[in-house]
Amino acid sequence: MKLPSCAAALTAAALFAPLIGASGMSAAHAADVRALPSVNMEALIKAAQIDPRRPDTTVTPGAKASVLLVEQALRDRRLLDAKWVDGYFGSTTVTAYAKYQKSLGHTGLNANGLPGKMSLTGLGSGRFKVTNVVEPGTRVSTGGFVINTRTRSMLAEAKRLLRRDLKLDQGSYNPGGDHTSAGTHDGGGVVDISVEGMNSATRTAVVRALRLVGFAAWVRSPRQGNWPWHIHATAISDTSLSSQAQHQIGDYYLGLNGLANRGPDDGPKVTIRTWEEYQRR
């Protein structure tokens, strides 16, 4: 066999080099990826939290196109009947997405029916690209409690707005740690904040600051349940939320109090934003 000369090899490499990007992806493949439709992960997750709690099948504004792409992919994997491919991320779609997550070998919080970056990217392979990615980050310890880095950043910004510290009474990833929490603290994104030393006006100011940075937050009193005074806060769109916490987020968007009685929201009124939306404001 005749081997090419060194000069010939270098010439061939130079000819093909423009076709290969720094990531190792060919120009043609990169063009194919750019041509794929986009799933806006922020909008998708918002719909997955709100739609199952709606009394009707109203589609979450700005989410329909992304939800349809995900539902079509689930349908083609025989995880969702065609009649549910409607752009509405209701409980049937949540269940189908959880089945898809389990088919990947995920369990627990990683199979909660709420799209995460890894599972969503896999579902979209060759079908759609994922934009506006939301990630909870790694688990960290703060004040003796476990939360994730996204929640930590949100709390830090709320403290900055308030110009005061906030002491946690309970953190996240605490399954069975407090039966009065009804499973909301089983996953990520959920904290209870001490109101020790706070008067009514201060408690309200804290809830307002938490809401501004992307929490669904409420003052909880002993008359509402078997618990002491505290502030309960759930980070909107944290992809590691327990199903109970997901329901709280949906209820918050619908003007409810996040409790089992689904009463009217009793907190300060603010424009509802996720942490990502707050950062872009």
C-alpha positions as CSV (number, residue, x, y, z in Angstrom):
1,M,0.0,0.0,0.0
2,K,1.3,3.4,-0.9
3,L,1.1,5.8,2.0
4,P,0.4,9.5,1.3
5,S,3.3,11.9,1.8
6,C,3.4,14.1,4.8
7,A,2.7,17.1,2.6
8,A,-0.3,15.5,1.0
9,A,-1.7,14.5,4.4
10,L,-1.3,18.1,5.6
11,T,-3.0,19.4,2.5
12,A,-5.9,17.1,3.0
13,A,-6.2,18.1,6.7
14,A,-6.3,21.7,5.6
15,L,-9.0,21.1,3.2
16,F,-11.3,19.4,5.7
17,A,-10.4,21.6,8.7
18,P,-13.0,24.3,7.9
19,L,-15.7,21.6,8.0
20,I,-14.9,20.7,11.6
21,G,-15.7,23.0,14.5
22,A,-13.8,23.4,17.7
23,S,-16.4,21.1,19.3
24,G,-15.7,18.3,16.8
25,M,-19.0,18.9,15.1
26,S,-19.1,19.1,11.4
27,A,-20.4,22.2,9.8
28,A,-23.2,20.3,8.1
29,H,-24.2,18.7,11.5
30,A,-24.1,22.1,13.2
31,A,-26.4,23.5,10.5
32,D,-28.8,20.6,11.0
33,V,-28.9,21.4,14.8
34,R,-29.5,25.1,14.1
35,A,-32.4,24.1,11.7
36,L,-34.2,22.1,14.4
37,P,-37.2,23.8,16.2
38,S,-36.6,25.0,19.7
39,V,-38.1,23.9,23.0
40,N,-38.1,26.8,25.5
41,M,-37.3,24.9,28.7
42,E,-38.4,27.8,30.9
43,A,-41.8,28.0,29.3
44,L,-42.2,24.2,29.2
45,I,-41.5,23.9,33.0
46,K,-43.9,26.7,33.8
47,A,-46.6,24.9,31.9
48,A,-45.8,21.6,33.6
49,Q,-46.4,23.3,37.0
50,I,-49.5,25.3,36.2
51,D,-51.5,23.3,33.7
52,P,-52.2,20.3,36.0
53,R,-53.8,22.6,38.5
54,R,-56.1,24.5,36.1
55,P,-59.8,23.9,36.3
56,D,-59.9,23.8,32.5
57,T,-57.5,23.2,29.6
58,T,-56.3,26.7,29.0
59,V,-52.8,26.6,27.6
60,T,-50.0,28.5,29.4
61,P,-49.1,31.6,27.4
62,G,-45.9,31.2,25.4
63,A,-45.6,27.5,26.1
64,K,-47.8,25.8,23.5
65,A,-45.2,25.3,20.7
66,S,-42.7,23.8,23.2
67,V,-45.2,21.6,24.9
68,L,-46.4,20.2,21.5
69,L,-42.9,19.3,20.5
70,V,-42.4,17.4,23.7
71,E,-45.8,15.7,23.5
72,Q,-45.2,14.6,19.9
73,A,-41.9,13.0,21.0
74,L,-43.6,11.2,23.9
75,R,-46.3,10.0,21.5
76,D,-43.8,8.6,19.1
77,R,-42.3,6.7,22.0
78,R,-45.7,5.3,22.7
79,L,-45.8,7.0,26.1
80,L,-48.7,9.4,25.3
81,D,-51.9,8.8,23.3
82,A,-52.3,11.1,20.3
83,K,-55.4,12.7,21.7
84,W,-53.3,14.3,24.4
85,V,-51.0,16.0,22.0
86,D,-52.6,19.4,22.4
87,G,-50.1,21.9,23.8
88,Y,-51.5,21.5,27.3
89,F,-49.1,20.0,29.8
90,G,-51.7,18.5,32.1
91,S,-51.4,15.6,34.5
92,T,-51.5,13.0,31.7
93,T,-48.5,14.6,30.0
94,V,-46.7,14.9,33.4
95,T,-47.3,11.1,33.9
96,A,-46.1,10.3,30.4
97,Y,-42.9,12.4,30.9
98,A,-42.3,10.6,34.3
99,K,-42.6,7.3,32.4
100,Y,-40.0,8.5,29.9
101,Q,-37.7,9.5,32.8
102,K,-38.1,6.1,34.3
103,S,-37.3,4.4,31.0
104,L,-33.9,6.2,31.2
105,G,-33.3,4.5,34.5
106,H,-34.2,7.6,36.6
107,T,-35.9,7.3,40.0
108,G,-37.2,9.5,42.7
109,L,-36.9,13.2,42.0
110,N,-35.3,12.5,38.7
111,A,-38.5,10.9,37.6
112,N,-40.9,13.6,38.9
113,G,-42.5,14.3,35.5
114,L,-40.9,17.8,35.4
115,P,-38.5,18.0,32.4
116,G,-34.8,18.3,33.4
117,K,-32.0,19.3,31.1
118,M,-30.6,15.8,30.6
119,S,-33.9,14.0,29.9
120,L,-35.2,16.8,27.8
121,T,-32.1,17.0,25.6
122,G,-32.3,13.2,25.1
123,L,-35.9,13.3,24.2
124,G,-35.2,16.0,21.6
125,S,-32.2,14.3,20.0
126,G,-32.7,14.8,16.2
127,R,-36.1,16.4,16.8
128,F,-35.6,19.7,18.7
129,K,-33.0,21.8,20.5
130,V,-33.4,23.0,24.0
131,T,-33.1,26.7,24.8
132,N,-33.5,28.7,28.0
133,V,-32.1,25.8,30.1
134,V,-33.1,25.8,33.8
135,E,-30.9,23.8,36.3
136,P,-31.2,23.6,40.1
137,G,-27.5,23.2,40.6
138,T,-25.7,21.1,43.1
139,R,-26.8,20.5,46.7
140,V,-25.1,22.6,49.3
141,S,-25.4,23.2,53.0
142,T,-26.3,26.5,54.5
143,G,-27.2,27.3,58.1
144,G,-27.2,23.6,58.8
145,F,-29.8,22.8,56.1
146,V,-29.4,21.3,52.6
147,I,-30.6,23.4,49.6
148,N,-29.3,23.7,46.0
149,T,-27.2,26.5,44.5
150,R,-30.1,28.0,42.6
151,T,-32.1,28.3,45.8
152,R,-29.1,29.7,47.6
153,S,-28.7,32.4,45.0
154,M,-32.3,33.3,45.2
155,L,-32.2,33.6,49.0
156,A,-29.0,35.7,48.8
157,E,-30.8,38.2,46.4
158,A,-33.8,38.4,48.7
159,K,-31.5,39.2,51.6
160,R,-29.8,41.9,49.6
161,L,-33.2,43.5,48.8
162,L,-34.3,43.3,52.4
163,R,-30.9,44.3,53.9
164,R,-31.3,41.7,56.5
165,D,-30.4,38.0,57.1
166,L,-32.9,35.2,56.9
167,K,-32.7,32.2,59.1
168,L,-33.9,28.8,57.8
169,D,-36.1,26.6,59.9
170,Q,-36.2,23.8,57.3
171,G,-34.4,23.1,54.0
172,S,-34.9,21.0,51.0
173,Y,-34.4,17.3,50.1
174,N,-35.9,16.3,53.5
175,P,-38.2,13.4,52.8
176,G,-40.3,12.6,55.9
177,G,-38.5,15.2,57.9
178,D,-41.7,17.1,58.8
179,H,-45.0,15.4,58.4
180,T,-46.8,18.8,58.5
181,S,-45.1,19.8,55.3
182,A,-47.1,17.2,53.3
183,G,-44.1,16.3,51.2
184,T,-43.3,19.7,49.9
185,H,-39.8,19.6,51.3
186,D,-39.0,16.1,49.9
187,G,-37.4,17.7,46.8
188,G,-35.4,20.8,46.0
189,G,-36.3,24.5,46.0
190,V,-38.3,24.6,49.2
191,V,-37.4,26.3,52.5
192,D,-39.1,27.4,55.7
193,I,-37.8,30.7,57.1
194,S,-37.9,31.7,60.8
195,V,-40.0,34.8,61.7
196,E,-38.6,35.1,65.1
197,G,-38.4,38.8,66.1
198,M,-40.5,39.9,63.0
199,N,-43.6,41.9,63.3
200,S,-46.5,41.6,60.8
201,A,-45.1,44.3,58.5
202,T,-41.7,42.7,58.4
203,R,-43.1,39.3,57.7
204,T,-45.0,40.7,54.7
205,A,-41.9,42.5,53.5
206,V,-39.9,39.3,53.6
207,V,-42.6,37.4,51.6
208,R,-42.7,40.3,49.1
209,A,-38.9,40.1,48.6
210,L,-39.0,36.3,48.2
211,R,-41.8,36.6,45.6
212,L,-39.9,39.3,43.7
213,V,-36.9,37.0,43.1
214,G,-38.9,33.9,42.1
215,F,-40.3,32.1,45.1
216,A,-44.0,31.3,45.7
217,A,-44.0,32.4,49.3
218,W,-46.5,32.8,52.1
219,V,-46.6,33.5,55.8
220,R,-47.9,30.4,57.6
221,S,-49.7,30.8,61.0
222,P,-50.8,28.2,63.6
223,R,-54.5,28.7,62.7
224,Q,-53.8,27.3,59.2
225,G,-52.2,24.1,60.4
226,N,-50.3,22.2,63.0
227,W,-47.2,24.4,62.8
228,P,-45.7,27.5,64.4
229,W,-45.5,30.9,62.6
230,H,-43.0,30.7,59.7
231,I,-42.6,31.7,56.1
232,H,-42.9,28.9,53.5
233,A,-41.1,29.5,50.2
234,T,-41.0,27.3,47.1
235,A,-38.7,28.2,44.2
236,I,-40.7,28.4,40.9
237,S,-39.4,26.1,38.2
238,D,-36.9,24.2,40.3
239,T,-36.7,21.0,38.3
240,S,-36.1,18.9,41.4
241,L,-39.4,19.9,43.1
242,S,-41.5,17.2,44.7
243,S,-44.9,16.7,43.1
244,Q,-46.5,18.4,46.1
245,A,-44.3,21.5,45.7
246,Q,-45.1,21.5,41.9
247,H,-48.7,21.8,42.9
248,Q,-48.0,24.7,45.1
249,I,-46.3,26.6,42.3
250,G,-49.3,25.9,40.0
251,D,-51.7,27.2,42.7
252,Y,-49.6,30.3,43.2
253,Y,-49.9,31.2,39.6
254,L,-53.6,30.7,39.8
255,G,-54.0,33.0,42.8
256,L,-54.3,30.4,45.5
257,N,-52.6,29.9,48.9
258,G,-50.6,26.7,48.2
259,L,-52.5,24.9,51.0
260,A,-54.7,21.8,50.7
261,N,-57.8,23.9,51.0
262,R,-56.8,25.8,47.8
263,G,-58.0,29.1,49.4
264,P,-57.3,32.5,47.9
265,D,-53.7,33.8,48.0
266,D,-53.2,35.8,51.2
267,G,-49.8,37.2,50.4
268,P,-48.6,40.5,48.9
269,K,-49.4,41.0,45.2
270,V,-46.3,41.1,42.9
271,T,-45.7,40.4,39.3
272,I,-44.9,36.7,39.3
273,R,-41.5,35.9,37.9
274,T,-39.1,33.0,37.9
275,W,-35.5,33.5,39.1
276,E,-34.4,33.5,35.5
277,E,-37.0,36.2,34.5
278,Y,-36.0,38.3,37.5
279,Q,-32.4,38.2,36.4
280,R,-33.3,39.5,33.0
281,R,-35.7,42.2,34.1
